Amino acid sequence: MVTFPGSTSATAWAVPDSLRTLGRRLATELRGSPAADIVESCLTNTWTTSMSWGTPPSAAPEVSEVFVGTGDIPAMWLRDSTAQVRPYLAVASDPEVADVLVAVSRRQIRCVLQDPYANAFNDGPTGAHGEPGDRPSPREWVWERKYELDSLCAPLQLAYAIRRATGREDHLDGAFHRAAWTIVRLWQAEQSHTHSPYWFIRPSGPFAGDSLPHDGRGASVRRTGMTWSGFRPSDDPCRHGYLVPANALASTTLHGLAELATSALRDTELARHARTLADEIDAGILAHAVVEAGGASVLAYEVNGLGAVLLGDDANLPSLLSLPLSGWCTPQDPLYQATRRLVLSEANPSFFRGSYASGIGSTHTPDGHVWPLAIATAGLTGGKNAAARALERLAATTAGTGLMHESFHVEDPGRFTRDWFGWANAMFCELALDLCESGVRHLFPVHPRTLPT
């Protein structure tokens, strides 16, 4: 069992033997590849640099929480924290690791109940904010209040995976049950965003452009069945409101929640609402986001239900490229394959090709920069040969740091953003795990449409 501050034993900062052993095994199996030299450091990066152990006031150690920071920013993103600990599910049979995963899940649920519209949180009620002038002013627990649909998928996905990996249900407690209902009701409310209480304005600073139009409420949308998002997983504002890959992930997540609601929470009403909402989202995607481009039917990145369509993709996940990782479709799905060809070409405004690398970037970083996240995603969704090539490419782009960056320039990997990026380190490890047949994707929900009939 993990021990926490306040107990009589040492705290759990040391990397567990099971995780070290996994890192060494991956390095051995990848021997001869440059990835072998860095896989263990990428695997243990979040554990050694970004986690802090603690307990809420008056809580017993058995309900302790773990805060997972992004690393170079002192805040916890719901999406990033799930991604950062995903590789640890490979050794979740170790009770020490399982305890930490459960503690991360508990902290995520606490965050959702603090403010379900927030995307990033402080390590306690510190009152610290990413941009102090944001309106409305965030609560003390909230670092940033950009509403991102995919953020609310993350804690549901992690809780589901923990149960699949360990058989444990102690994290599926009353707080989780309340949070699950909170998320479902919020997504239902945001199917009609016109009546939403949410708005966001950033009046000054280097990211003042993050303000949503129309007095912070976002561009006009029409009800489609999909659920609205103010921001993308890059933390950049949505242009059209219905972010298609985030809706696809939400649909898959809702099917996973329905399974938890039936088998663990014993709440058939929650299961019914989750499945109905998933069906409505899917119908909206297929009716409004499937468009013709280049002589093929493809999925748009964003739509508004009023006819506006944004073609392309972003490096941050969920993305159109990552739809099979989201469990919404198989890699062989014809609609996905056509969409994949588009987003991995110059038809995607965020696709860049250079003498050193090619891939997908983001409006969040300068032109000409591609993201390791997207290179890893292309590998994970492209078969074993594609995965091996992606791992080799990423291992060669660390500029001597031995860790993954946020992005790097296609002509020179020595030009990069962020010295290291915990989320990208984890994606690099997922590539390695998949290649060594120890992946964790099977632990996450899949959409019923992907199952054999």
C-alpha positions, 0 to 999 in steps of 0.5 A: 500500500502507498503511504501518505504524508502524516503516516508513520512510514515513508512517503511514496515518492520513490518509483515503484519496483514494478514501474522500474522493471517495466521500464527496463523490460521495454528498454531491453525489448527495444534494444538497438533502437534510440528509444531504448535509451529514453523509454524509462525516463519518459515512463517515470517522468510524471511519477518523479516530477509531477505528482504530489500526495495529500489528503483533504481536510479530516480525511483518512489515509484510505481516501487520499488524493494525488495531484498530477501537475503538467510539470512546467505549469503548477496546475492539474488538467483533467485531460492531461492527468489521465493521459499522464498516468495511462501507461501506469495501468500496465502495472496496476496489478501492483497495489502501490501503483493501483493505490496511486491511480485511485488517488488520482481518480479521487482528486479528479472527481473532487475537481469536477465537483468543485467546478465542472466547467473548469479545465485546470485546477490548483493543488488546493484552494490556493486562489492561483490563476493562469490569467488573473483577469479572467471573467468570471473570476475562477474559484480558489481551486480553479487555475483556469475556467476554459470549458473543454468537453473532453476534460469531463471525459477524462475522469470517467475514462480513468475510473473505468480503466482502473476498474478494468485493470484492478477489479477495484470499485472503492473509487466508484463511491458517492462522490463519483456517482454525484460527479457522473450525474453532474457531467451527464446533466451538463452535457445535456444542458450544453446540447442547447448552448443558447440557454447555458450559464457558461461564458468566458472573457480574458480581457488582457494579457498575451492570451486575450484572444482566448475570449469567446465572442458574443460577450463570452458566450461563443459563436452561434450554434443550432441544436444538433444532438451534439454537445457544445464545447467552448475550447479545444484540448489545445486550450484554444477557443473553438470556432464553431462550437461543436468539436467533433472528435470531442463529441465522439470521445464523449459518446464512447465515454458515455457507453463506458459510464452506462456500464459502470452505472449498471454494474457498479453504481446500481443506477439504471436511470443514469445508465439510460440517460448516458446511452440516450445522450450517446445516441443523440451525439452520434446522430448529430455527428453523422447528420452534421459533421460528415461532409464531402471533401476531395471526392470522399466523405470525411468528418469535419473538425468543427461544425455549428449546425448552421452550415459552417464547417471547419476541415482539418485537425489539431495535434492535441487529443482527442483529434480526428486522427485519434478516433480509434484511440477514443474507441469511437471507430476502428482504424479500418473504418472507411470514414476514418480512413478518408478523414485520416488521409485528409488530416495527414495532408496539406489539406489540413491547415495544421499539417506541416512537412519538412526535411526532418519530419512531417505531422500535425501541429496546432494553432497553439504553437508556431507554424512549422512546428509538429507535435510528438502527440500527433506523431505518436497518434499516427503511429498508434492508429497506423499499424505496427510498422507505422508505430515503429517508425513513429517511435524511432522518429520521436526518439530522434527529436529530443534535442539531447534532452531525452524527453518529449517536447510539446512541439518541434520544427519540421526542419530542425528538432533543436527548435522546440517548445517546452523542454519537456511535456508530461503528456507527450512523454506518456504517449511515447510510452504508449507507443513503446507499450503497444510495440512490446504488446503491453498496451493499455488501450483495451482497458478503456471504453469502446463504442458498441459500433466497433464491436463484432455483430 
